[in-house]
């Protein structure tokens, strides 16, 4: 099916989106993270990222984190508690990818998908899906079937079952 689409249409929507992600200087999106504890709690975070390493996250309860990886500094604003200033070098020393894990996973997507998942409707949009495996991470990439725009990315880690993420409301540049 993928081969037919590529030869008949002359385009590859998945490869186009991967190139768009890699070339984006800014991206904003909503990250929905599911914890792998017994209650399956989800956390919704709005993310804004700007090259070369500027990051802002906001949660629904008002927590805001602003990070500048070029200087290694971070400020966290906690509702009713004030703020704290942190050093991002502690994340590097622990090997934790920190707030950039989802962005890095998207930017490192291979040019070709492992599998075409077919069609799925997401928020009223008919989407074409692609599965991509990168070591421990499996991503399902969903593109608008009409425009080829990125609609949603679902990420699952083999080493952390149940701790899944959904990236949606994605806008580049």
Helices and strands as residue ranges (DSSP letters): H 2-9, H 13-23, E 26-34, E 42-50, E 54-59, E 64-68, E 73-78, E 82-87, H 89-94, G 98-100, H 101-107, E 115-122, E 125-134, E 137-144, E 150-157, E 165-172
